Amino acid sequence: MKISQLQETLKTMDEVPFVLPNGTFVPAHCHLTEIGLATKTFIDCGAKKHQDKKVLLQLWTSVDTDHRLKADKFLNIIHSSLSLFEGEDLDVEVEYQVADTVGRFSLDFDGTKFTLQGTKTDCLATDLCGIDAIKNKTRKSLSALGDNTVACTPGGGCC
């Protein structure tokens, strides 16, 4: 979800419910403690330079169970942060404490609630690592190979 989509969605809401990937709700008394620009500049395993920018929201739950994050308050916080993004319509990610660590999630909306989607790692240079070749190999069952016992030797290419 882009920051512009988040703003438009919030304009149609009163309460702001969030659901974790496992289907449980973030407690309704959560706080939006931060909104910021997260910039990551890095080199992938193929030595190519990348830069990734995201809007990062941080949710936090405390003991004040009467607190409610209302959509208008959420919008006000977003509006106060827009200068950080310099007019870019960036993707939004959410940080939230899950068990013993902080999880980072992408944000989506299902029509009634915001859904936090798990993020995944991936290789950005699969063509250089040989991962593309592995992904594209045809799988064979061991029984289809028959009894072709061959001794594997270093550098022989069998393993």
Secondary structure by P-SEA (a helix, b strand, c coil): ccaaaaaaaaaaccbbbbbccccccccccccccbbbbbbbbbcccccbbbbbbbbbbbbbbcccccccccaaaaaaaaaaccccccccbbbbbbbbbcccbbbbbbbbbcccbbbbbbbbcccccccccaaaaaaabbbbcccccccbbbbbccccccc
